[in-house]
Amino acid sequence: MDQPAALPNKLWYLKHIRLFDGMSPAEMQEMEKMTRMEEVKKRQPLYLPGDPSTNVYFLKQGRVKISNADASGKEVTFELLEAGDVFGELEALDGVPRATAAEAMDDALICAIPREAFTHYLATHPMVTVELTKLIGLRLRKIQSRVEDLVFRDVPTRLAHLLIELGKSAGAADAAGTRIKAKLTHQEMANLIGCSRETVSATLGQFRDQGLIQMDGRTMTIVNQEGLGQLVV
């Protein structure tokens, strides 16, 4: 959807959060009054493991990474969030400290709503609760799929699966194929599929040599969707 020429206000952004699909203008106005808009710089953390879960967040612009690190400092990325996503809701609703870290991958715009206000809103708007349950279920299925990849699939298969998913969620079709708009570093991809940066670089090189993808710096284009898909069957 094209963005208006004027800088959109908070209400405009809230209308593009998937959780609020189908809400009336009056309900959107009610939500707008409870939230605050924040600008977050690239690489800035929104919260870290152990932080109190005082807010629920709506991502309006940019990308956010949900991750954690083990005792040695090795990072595992659980999810890459795009504009329109809600995050931080599970821990906030449970009233427990953060178990993961949330970090902006680009300069981002978010809306934050206090935990108490969000809980009250769900109690008085059951359809939003239903939509939230659906979104949580979808997220859990994605995580389950990623865990199955880590356990049962080799690195080329996991990487091919990741590229296909990125092509679906953050891709743009053109004459060359499907250009992946999410510009991830090789280390970021490694954190998503549970391997080393060097292995990702080598495997991408193999995909390129096999005519499956084209690479131009950090921009990748899937040029043989069928061939890449055969790796994940």
C-alpha positions as a printed NumPy array, in Angstrom:
array([[  0.   ,   0.   ,   0.   ],
       [  1.349,   3.386,  -0.988],
       [  2.245,   5.724,   1.849],
       [  0.648,   9.175,   1.821],
       [  2.803,  12.06 ,   0.694],
       [  2.534,  13.712,   4.114],
       [  4.287,  12.097,   7.045],
       [  1.781,   9.579,   8.46 ],
       [  0.705,  10.062,  12.048],
       [  0.547,   7.441,  14.777],
       [ -3.031,   6.476,  13.95 ],
       [ -2.114,   5.834,  10.297],
       [  0.624,   3.457,  11.397],
       [ -1.612,   1.648,  13.894],
       [ -4.104,   0.933,  11.107],
       [ -1.351,  -1.021,   9.354],
       [ -0.66 ,  -3.328,  12.306],
       [ -2.052,  -6.759,  11.397],
       [ -3.413,  -7.303,  14.894],
       [ -5.903,  -4.472,  14.383],
       [ -7.363,  -5.567,  11.048],
       [-11.1  ,  -4.946,  11.039],
       [-11.173,  -2.53 ,  13.962],
       [-13.567,   0.41 ,  13.81 ],
       [-12.303,   4.034,  13.701],
       [-13.5  ,   4.546,  17.28 ],
       [-11.572,   1.482,  18.469],
       [ -8.452,   2.685,  16.634],
       [ -8.758,   6.087,  18.3  ],
       [ -8.994,   4.355,  21.677],
       [ -5.819,   2.372,  20.994],
       [ -4.02 ,   5.468,  19.681],
       [ -4.536,   7.244,  22.999],
       [ -2.825,   4.413,  24.914],
       [  0.313,   4.138,  22.809],
       [  3.397,   6.243,  22.308],
       [  5.475,   6.458,  19.168],
       [  9.231,   5.932,  19.424],
       [ 12.104,   6.209,  16.968],
       [ 14.716,   3.473,  17.363],
       [ 18.14 ,   3.659,  15.74 ],
       [ 19.754,   0.755,  13.901],
       [ 21.398,  -1.752,  16.301],
       [ 19.647,  -0.167,  19.282],
       [ 18.172,  -2.76 ,  21.687],
       [ 14.56 ,  -2.371,  22.741],
       [ 15.001,  -4.83 ,  25.58 ],
       [ 17.473,  -7.452,  26.811],
       [ 17.075, -10.795,  28.604],
       [ 16.127, -10.204,  32.217],
       [ 14.539,  -6.793,  31.599],
       [ 11.045,  -6.282,  33.055],
       [  8.249,  -6.835,  30.537],
       [  6.534,  -3.503,  30.945],
       [  5.445,  -2.881,  27.335],
       [  4.019,  -4.525,  24.252],
       [  5.394,  -3.244,  20.947],
       [  3.959,  -2.693,  17.473],
       [  6.504,  -2.417,  14.666],
       [  5.471,   0.339,  12.278],
       [  8.566,   0.781,  10.121],
       [ 11.874,  -1.067,   9.794],
       [ 12.863,  -4.521,  11.058],
       [ 13.467,  -5.948,  14.529],
       [ 15.456,  -9.062,  15.426],
       [ 14.422, -11.35 ,  18.297],
       [ 17.436, -13.307,  19.553],
       [ 19.411, -14.682,  22.469],
       [ 23.   , -15.68 ,  23.173],
       [ 24.524, -18.607,  25.035],
       [ 27.226, -18.383,  27.705],
       [ 29.965, -18.247,  25.065],
       [ 28.292, -15.298,  23.341],
       [ 27.072, -17.263,  20.301],
       [ 23.866, -15.669,  19.082],
       [ 20.764, -17.482,  17.872],
       [ 18.104, -15.486,  16.026],
       [ 14.559, -16.702,  16.558],
       [ 12.676, -14.309,  14.341],
       [ 12.976, -11.321,  12.035],
       [ 10.01 ,  -8.989,  12.415],
       [  8.668,  -6.744,   9.68 ],
       [  6.424,  -3.681,   9.727],
       [  2.956,  -4.64 ,  10.933],
       [  4.15 ,  -7.17 ,  13.536],
       [  3.463,  -7.154,  17.263],
       [  6.107,  -8.419,  19.686],
       [  6.931,  -8.662,  23.37 ],
       [  3.346,  -9.614,  24.155],
       [  3.777, -13.105,  25.617],
       [  6.145, -12.149,  28.424],
       [  4.2  ,  -8.961,  29.085],
       [  0.933, -10.858,  29.442],
       [  2.596, -13.408,  31.733],
       [  4.26 , -10.661,  33.747],
       [  7.677, -12.364,  33.57 ],
       [ 11.095, -10.869,  32.67 ],
       [ 12.25 , -10.866,  29.074],
       [ 13.738, -14.18 ,  27.921],
       [ 15.079, -12.787,  24.65 ],
       [ 16.563,  -9.612,  23.211],
       [ 14.854,  -7.336,  20.69 ],
       [ 17.123,  -5.195,  18.515],
       [ 16.404,  -2.859,  15.617],
       [ 18.042,  -4.003,  12.394],
       [ 17.287,  -0.686,  10.687],
       [ 16.233,   2.737,  11.855],
       [ 12.725,   1.846,  13.004],
       [  9.469,   3.311,  14.236],
       [  7.534,   1.493,  16.937],
       [  4.477,   2.008,  19.082],
       [  4.718,   0.967,  22.722],
       [  1.735,   0.292,  24.953],
       [  2.03 ,  -0.352,  28.709],
       [  1.336,  -3.933,  29.764],
       [ -1.604,  -2.955,  31.994],
       [ -3.284,  -0.96 ,  29.222],
       [ -2.807,  -3.779,  26.696],
       [ -4.223,  -6.37 ,  29.1  ],
       [ -7.269,  -4.188,  29.746],
       [ -7.751,  -3.607,  26.032],
       [ -7.761,  -7.349,  25.321],
       [-10.302,  -7.904,  28.108],
       [-12.692,  -5.393,  26.547],
       [-12.06 ,  -6.278,  22.882],
       [-12.406, -10.055,  22.455],
       [-11.932,  -9.965,  18.672],
       [ -8.451,  -8.483,  19.159],
       [ -7.725, -11.344,  21.577],
       [ -8.768, -13.82 ,  18.87 ],
       [ -6.487, -12.148,  16.311],
       [ -3.612, -12.114,  18.787],
       [ -4.079, -15.838,  19.405],
       [ -3.893, -16.461,  15.656],
       [ -0.709, -14.415,  15.316],
       [  0.923, -16.203,  18.253],
       [ -0.021, -19.554,  16.728],
       [  1.527, -18.567,  13.387],
       [  4.705, -17.463,  15.139],
       [  4.945, -20.723,  17.065],
       [  4.524, -22.718,  13.844],
       [  7.363, -20.758,  12.26 ],
       [  9.599, -21.438,  15.261],
       [  8.665, -25.13 ,  15.198],
       [  9.56 , -25.279,  11.514],
       [ 12.924, -23.668,  12.234],
       [ 13.648, -26.136,  15.038],
       [ 12.807, -29.026,  12.714],
       [ 15.21 , -27.542,  10.157],
       [ 17.996, -27.414,  12.743],
       [ 17.418, -30.997,  13.855],
       [ 16.646, -32.806,  10.616],
       [ 18.136, -30.806,   7.734],
       [ 21.65 , -30.018,   6.579],
       [ 22.968, -26.494,   6.082],
       [ 22.248, -26.177,   2.32 ],
       [ 18.642, -27.241,   2.922],
       [ 18.239, -24.844,   5.865],
       [ 19.721, -21.966,   3.896],
       [ 17.561, -22.684,   0.855],
       [ 14.494, -22.756,   3.11 ],
       [ 15.485, -19.404,   4.637],
       [ 15.96 , -17.77 ,   1.231],
       [ 12.581, -19.043,   0.028],
       [ 10.872, -17.704,   3.161],
       [ 12.599, -14.345,   2.789],
       [ 11.512, -14.248,  -0.839],
       [  7.901, -14.735,   0.263],
       [  7.92 , -12.26 ,   3.158],
       [ 10.399,  -9.661,   1.911],
       [ 10.761, -10.217,  -1.803],
       [ 10.007,  -8.315,  -4.985],
       [  9.525, -10.044,  -8.33 ],
       [ 11.263,  -8.559, -11.348],
       [ 12.537,  -9.732, -14.721],
       [ 15.55 , -11.442, -13.115],
       [ 13.587, -13.362, -10.502],
       [ 12.659, -12.683,  -6.874],
       [ 14.847, -10.018,  -5.309],
       [ 15.133, -10.385,  -1.536],
       [ 14.67 ,  -6.906,  -0.086],
       [ 15.829,  -7.907,   3.414],
       [ 19.566,  -7.22 ,   3.242],
       [ 20.98 ,  -9.651,   5.8  ],
       [ 24.667, -10.121,   6.458],
       [ 26.089, -13.627,   6.2  ],
       [ 26.45 , -13.617,   9.988],
       [ 22.781, -12.726,  10.437],
       [ 21.784, -15.58 ,   8.15 ],
       [ 24.101, -17.914,  10.071],
       [ 22.415, -16.908,  13.329],
       [ 19.046, -17.788,  11.809],
       [ 19.98 , -21.266,  10.592],
       [ 22.459, -22.318,  13.279],
       [ 25.828, -22.481,  11.517],
       [ 28.956, -20.38 ,  10.995],
       [ 29.28 , -17.308,   8.827],
       [ 31.93 , -19.067,   6.736],
       [ 29.553, -21.94 ,   6.003],
       [ 26.832, -19.535,   4.866],
       [ 29.276, -17.732,   2.569],
       [ 30.491, -21.005,   1.041],
       [ 26.956, -22.351,   0.565],
       [ 25.734, -19.132,  -1.049],
       [ 28.674, -19.399,  -3.413],
       [ 27.546, -22.914,  -4.332],
       [ 23.993, -21.707,  -4.933],
       [ 25.359, -18.955,  -7.193],
       [ 27.534, -21.379,  -9.149],
       [ 24.537, -23.698,  -9.567],
       [ 22.519, -20.853, -11.078],
       [ 20.023, -20.733,  -8.211],
       [ 20.727, -17.177,  -7.038],
       [ 22.516, -14.012,  -8.081],
       [ 24.418, -11.865,  -5.6  ],
       [ 25.212,  -8.182,  -5.806],
       [ 26.809,  -7.184,  -2.516],
       [ 24.183,  -7.883,   0.163],
       [ 21.368,  -7.982,  -2.389],
       [ 20.321, -11.463,  -3.497],
       [ 17.936, -12.525,  -6.221],
       [ 16.429, -15.995,  -6.516],
       [ 16.713, -16.743, -10.231],
       [ 15.737, -20.427, -10.106],
       [ 12.877, -20.776,  -7.642],
       [ 12.113, -24.344,  -8.672],
       [ 15.72 , -25.467,  -8.317],
       [ 16.051, -23.856,  -4.9  ],
       [ 12.748, -25.402,  -3.831],
       [ 13.958, -28.882,  -4.754],
       [ 16.573, -28.606,  -2.023],
       [ 13.916, -28.343,   0.696],
       [ 11.577, -31.105,  -0.49 ]])
